[in-house]
């Protein structure tokens, strides 16, 4: 029977320390950068949000939580929140189902499918600002879209696409969907290709229709990929900034403001850095709480049992 002496315990402890030391040294640069460029700005933003500050003068006018009360009680900010919610709802009900249908079609074997995949994915490669400028030129009142509608005798469909307060968010959602549907399509297509075709074929042989095979075989197996796609879509909609600011700057009459564009407007354009910091903290808190709850109640089923611990 083996006995453990203090020397053996000390040797084992020293071995563990020697094993962890390289790991700590390798992680240290990344941790320092993460603390300097992620954690520190979050703490600074939370601190600045407690002051009435224009970004230039000393931090002397402490007002506590007044900036948060002002934001939550301002109609412009609540309208920005609703615009974010509008994009989220349409993304989940229109954009992702469309991407899933397209991915299912491109998962079939037919000539030229690789070319179609490339064409549909190309919009995602284009930068947000270039996409925004392109659609701004196409959809301005005397742009190509309205000119084509007039030429085709469809003058009744001519609109001020970015200038109508009732229409601007629908126009922006179209632009956003054009930009990002290819990303979700490729993500879902990768998930579909990870599902053995034999399972669907077996269901068809057993008498199931194509919709039944998709509904009861393919869709449940695609669940983990679909849940990740939903998560990325919601986080992206909450942080929406580039396309909106490059096309409308939150206008007309703040009708297309999002939380991010409103934060930029009050913080950098109106020089209300304390108030802008409060809006940034609210946006960060919303994203963090959503991410934690989604991880806890939705993604947990996909990660349980996926992590192994080395003995």
N, C-alpha and C positions, 0 to 999 in steps of 0.2 A: 504494500500500500504506500503510495507516494505521499510525502509530507511536504508542506510548503514552509520554507524557512523565511525569515525576514529578508535574507539576501535575495531569494527568488522573487518575493513580492516587490522589493525595491527594483530588481532588474526588469520585472514586467512593467512597473510604473514608468521606469526610464524608457522602455521600448515604446510604450504608448506615447510618451512625450516626444520622442524622436520621430514617431510616425506622424503626429499632428503638426509638428513644427513646419515642415515644408508646405503643408496645406494652408496654414495660417499665413505664411510668408507670401504664398501665391495669391491668396485672397485679399491681402492687405491693400495693395494698390487700388483694386476695384472698390473695396469698402471705403477707402479714403475719398475716391472720386464720387461715390454715391452719397457719402455724407456731405461733401462740399457742394455738390451741384443738385442734390435732391432734398435731403433732410434739412440742411441749413436754410435754403430758400423758403421751405415750408414754415419753418420756425420764424424766420424774418417776416414773412407775409402775415402770419398770425399776430406778430408783435405790432407791425405797422397798422394793422386793421383796428387797433385800439386807440388810434390817434386821428385827429383832424389834421391832415398833412398834405402839402402840395408837392412833396418830393424834393424840395430844395431847402426849405427852412429847417431848423432844428426840431427834433421831436419833443415838443413841450406841451402841446394842447391835448392832453389825455382826455378822451371822452368815453372810455369803456366800450360797451356793446352798442353804442348809439348807431354806429355805421351798419351793424347787422339789422337793427330795428328799422333803419331807414331803407335798406335794401329790400327787406321783406314787406315793407309797407309801400313801396314805390310801384306804381302801375307799370312803368316801363320795364322794371326787372321781372315782375310777375308775367308780363307779356312775353319776355324773352324765355322764361321757363316753359311757358305753354308752347312756344315755337319749337323748343327742344323736344318736348313731349310729342308734338305733331310729327316731327321727323322720325322719332322712335316708333310711333304707332304705324306710320306708313311703311317704314323700313321692314317691320315685322310682318305686315299684312300684304305688302306688294313686292318689295325688293327681294327679300329672301325667298318667298315662294317662286318668283320669276327665275331667280338664279338656280333654284333647285330643279325647276322644270327644264331649264336649259342644260344643266349639268346632266340630268337624266337622259336627255336627247343626245348629247354629245358623248355619252358613255356607250352608246350603241356603236356597232361596227358598220361604217359606211365610208366610201371613198371621200377623201378630203376633210375628214373630221379634224385632223391636226391643224389644218389651215383655219377652220372655223374657230377652234379653241384659241388660236393666236389672235385672230381678229377681235373676238369678244374680250380677250384679256388686255388688249392694247390700251384701252382708255385708262386702266388702272396705272399703267406705266407713266402716262402723261402727268406732269405735276399739277397740283390743285390750282395754282395761279394761272397757268397756261389754259387749263380747262375753263376757268372762270372768265378769262378775257375772251376766249373763243366764243363762248355762248353769249357773253355780253354783246359782242359785235353782231352775232347772228340774230339776236332777239331784241335789239333796240328798235324803236318805232319805225325807222326807215331801213332796217336791216334786211338781210336776205330772206328770212322766214316770212316776214310780212310782205315783202315784195313778191315772193312766189305765190303767196295766198291771193294777192290782188291780181296777179297775172293769170291765175287759174280761175278767176271769177268767184273766189271765196272771200271777198272783202268783209263779209260779216264775221269771219273768224279772226280778223286782224285785232291784235291786242297790244296794249302797252305792258309787255310781259313782266318787266321789272319795276314798272312805275305804278301799277295798280295794287293798292293795299290788300284787296281781296284775292289777288291772283299771285302775288309775288312768292309766297311760301310754296305754292304748288309748282311754280316755275323752278324754284331753287331745288325742290325735291327731285324734279326730273333731272336736273343737272347733276345732283349728288348721286342719283341712281345710275345715271350713265357712267359716272366716274368709278363707282365702286361695285357694280353688279358683277364685273368680271372677276374681282377678287373672291367674292363669295362663291361664284360659279366654280373657280378652280379649286377652292377649299372643299366644296361639296363633291366635286368630281373626284378628287383624291380619296375622299371617304367612300364613294361608290366603287372605285376600283379596288378598294380593300375588302369588298364583300364578294365572296366566291359566287360566281354565276350559277354554280350547281344548285345553290339553295333556291333561287328563283325558278330555275328549270324544273327542279323537283316539285315545287308548288304547282307549276303549270301542268306537269304530268298528272298530278293528283286531282286535277279538275278545277283549280283556282283560275280565275280570270287574271288578266295582266294588272288591273287595278288592285285586285285582292292580293296578288303576289307582292305588289309594291307596298300596299298599305300594311300588310301583316308580316312581311319578311324583310323587305329592303329598308323601309322607313325606321323600324325599331333598331336595326343594326347600324343605321346611319345616325342614330340619336347622338352619340358623343360628338361627332363632327358638327352636327346641326346646332347643338348647344353652344359649342365654341363660336360658331358663326353668329349666333344670336348675341352672345356676350360682346364680341368685337363690334357688332353693329350698334348696340346700345351705347357702349363706351364712346365710339366714334361720334354718334349723334349728340351725346352730352358735351363733347369737346369741340363741336363743330365751329370752325372759325374761318379758315382760308377762303373757301369758295364764297361764303356769304360776304365777307369783308371786301373781297376783290370785285364783286359784282354790284352790291347794293350798299355796302358800308352800314348795314342795318336798316336802311330806308326802304321805301319812302315812309316818312313819319314814324320811324322805328318799328315798322310793321314786320320787318324780317330780322330783328335783333335776336341773337342767341345769348346765352349767358357769357360766352367767351367774347363776342363782339361788344356786348355791353360793358364787360370788365375793361376791355381795351379802350373803349370810348371814354368812360369816366376816369380811368386811371391816367392814360397818356394824352388824350385829346383835351379833356377838361382839367387836367392837372389836379385831380382829387385822388392822390395816391393812397391815402388811408382808406377811403371808401372803396376804391378799386381793389385794394388788398382784401377787404371784407368780402367782396363779391367773389374774388379768387378763392378764398377760404371756403365759402359756401359751395362753390363748384367742386373744389377738391373733396369736401365732406360728402357731397352727393355721390361722386364717383367712387369714393372709398367705401361708403356704406353699401352701395349697390354691389360693388365687387365682392365684398366680404359675404353679403347675404347670398349672392349668386353662387359663390364658391361653396358656401355652407349647405345650401338647400338644393342646388341644381347640379353643379359640377362634382359634388362629393361622390356621387354614385359612380362617376367615371374614374375617379382617382383612388377609390378604396381598393386595396389589394394590388395597386400598380407600383407601389413603392416597396422595395425590398431593403432590408437592413443587413449589411455585411456582418457576419459573425466574427 
